[in-house]
Amino acid sequence: MPERNTPPKTLESWKQIAAYLDRSERTVRRWETSEGLPVHRREHEKQDTVFAYRHEIEAWRCLRTKCPGDTLSDEAESLPQLKPAANAYLAEHDAITRTMHCYIAGARAGDGELMRPAFHPSATISGYCQGAEYSGSVEHVFQWVTANGPAPNINPRFARIEIIESIAVVHLEVQHWSGKLAGANARASDVFTLLKCDGEWKITHKLFHWHDQ
C-alpha cells in the first residue's frame, strides 16, 4: 500500500493545478489554451471537471525551461527525471496543439487559406448549424471562414485531447464568434479527428455543432 504522505499523482481542480505551478488560476487556464498545458476533463451532465497528471505537468515545465548556456536552473535540476514515454506524449501533444492553433489563427483572421495547412487534403466536415445538417469537403469551411471575415475576439478552449499512437481526437469549444455570417457572440462545439501523416498532424474530419444564440 502507498504511504500516507505520498503526494497524489493527479491534481483535481484548477485551484490545485495553479497552486502546484505557483501561478493564478487565470494564468494556468491561459497556458492550457496558448501553451499546451496538459489538462484533462471529465465529462458530467451539467459541467465538466478538470484534472492534471503531475508527471505531465513536470514534462511540460521541463521542456519550457530556458537557461543560458544550456545549463539547468535550480528548479529544473530538482525535478524528477522524465520517462521517455512522458516526453514522447508531450511532444505529440504540442504538435497537435500547433496544428489546432493554425486552424484558430485562420478563424480569428477570417482567412480560410491561413488554416488550410492544418487540414489533410482529403479532409471532410459534418455537423449542424441552425438546425440544418451540413456535410462535404473541408473546402466549405475555408470558403465560409473567408466570407465571414475576421473574428478577433474568439475564445477557444481545448476541452479534450486524446492521442492514440498515430491518431488523435480534439474537442474544441469556441466562444465569441463574430463576423458577417456568424453574427455577434456566437458559440460552436467542434470535434476534430487527426492523423499523423509523414510526421505531421493533420485534421481529417471536423464535426461541429453551431449553438443557437
N, C-alpha and C positions, 0 to 999 in steps of 0.2 A: 504493500500500500504506500502511496506517496506521503511524504512528511507533511505535517500540518503547515509548516512555514514555506512550503514550496509555492512560488507565485503561480497564479493561474496562467494557462497558456493563451487564453483569449481575453480581450478587452471588450466589455459588453455594452458600451454606450459611447456616444460622442464625448461625454464628460470624462470617461476613463481613458479614451484614446488621447484626448487633449492633455490630460494630466500626465500620461506616460511620456508624451513628447514635450511637456512643459510649454505648451502653447495654448492659445484660446481656442474655444470650440469653433469660432468663426474661421480661424486660420486653418485648422485641420480640415474643415469642410471645403475650404478653397483649395487646399493641397490635394484633396481627393479629385476635384474637378480638373485642376490645371496641372498637377504634378504627378498624377497617377498613384497617390497614396492608396495602398491596398486595403480597402474597406469593403466588407461583405454585408449582405442584408438577408434577414429572414422575413419572408412574406407573411403578413397577417391580414385578417379580414378588413380592419379599419386602417391600420398604419404599420408600415414596415419598421423593424428594429435593426440596428446596425451592430456589427461586431468586427473585430480585427484580430488576427493572429500575431502574437508578439514576434515570432521569427520572421514573418513577412515584413512587419514594421522595421525590424532591425536590418533586414536585407535592403529595404528601400532607403533607409537612412545611410547605410554604408556606401551605397552606390552614389549618393549625393554629397558625400563628404569631400570637399575640395581643400587640398592642403598644398602650400608652396613646396616645391622641390619633391613632390610625390611622397612626402612623409606624412604619416597619420597623426591626427590630433590626439590629445589625451582621451577625449571622449570615444573616438573611433577605436583606439587601442584597447579600451576597456570592454568593447562589445564582444560577445561570443563569436567564435569563428563560424562562418556560414557553411551550411551544407551545400554541395553543388546543386542539388535539386531546388533549393530556395533561390539561388542566384538565377538558375535557368527559368524558373517560373516568373520571377520579377522581370527578367529581360523580355520574355514574351508578353507579359502584362504591359510593359512600357511600349512595346512595338504596336500592340493593339490600340492603346490609347492614342498613340501618334496618328494612326490611321483614322480613328474616330474624330480627332481634332481637325484633321483635314476636311472631313465632312462638315463639322461645326463651323469652321472658318468660311467655307463656301456659303453655308446658310446665313451666317452673320453678314457677309459681304453682299449677298444677293447675286452670286456668281456661280452658276452651275458648273462651269468649266474648272473652277478652282477646286471643287470637290471631286471631280472625275477621277483623279489618281487614287482615291480611296476605294474605288469600286473595281471589281472584276469586269472584264469586257462583256461577259455574258450575264451580268447581274440582272435580277428581276425585282419587282415590287408587288406587294398586295396589301390591301387594307381598306379602311373605311374613312370617309370624310363626309360629314353632314348627312349620314345615313346611306350614302351611296358607296357601292363597292368598286374598288379600283384594282387593276392588275395589269401586268405587262412588263415592258422593258424599263430599265432604270433611266433611260433617256427621258422618260416623262418627268422624273424628279429633277433632272438638270434643267429642263425647259420651264418647269413650274418655279423653281428657285430663281431663275433669271428673270422671269416675268414678274415675280413677286417683288423683287428688288431687295435692298438692304433691310436687315432686321437686327440693328445694332444692339438691342437690349435683350436678346435671347439669353436664357439662363439654363444651360444644360447640366444634368445631374446623372452620373452613372449609378443606376440602381443595382446592376449586377453585371459582372464579367466572369464568365465561366470558360476555362480553357481545357480542352481535351486533346492532347497531342497536337495534331495539325488542324484542328477545327476549334471554333470559339463561338460563344453566344454573348451578345452585349445588349442589355436593356438600358435604353437611354430615355430619360424624361426631360422634355424641353418646354420651358415656360416662357412667357412674354414674347411670343412670336408677334411680329408686326409686318406690315407691307401692303402692297396693292391688292393682293389676293387673300392674305391671311387676316387682314383687318387689324384690330388692336388687341393686344394682350391675349392671344390665343395659346392653346396648350396642345402638345402632341406626345403620344407614347410610342416609342419605336423599339422594335426588337430586331437586331441585325444578326445574321449568321456570317461568319468569316472563315476563309480558307487560307492556309499558308501556301503561297504559290512562289516557287523559286526564292524562298527565304523572306518573302514579304507577305504581310497580312492584307487580304483584300476582302471587301464586302461582297458577298454573293447574293444576298437577299435582304430586302428591307421590308419588314412587316410593321404596319403603322395603324394607329387609331387617332384621328383628329377629334379632339373633345369639343363638344358644343359649348359655346361661351355662356 
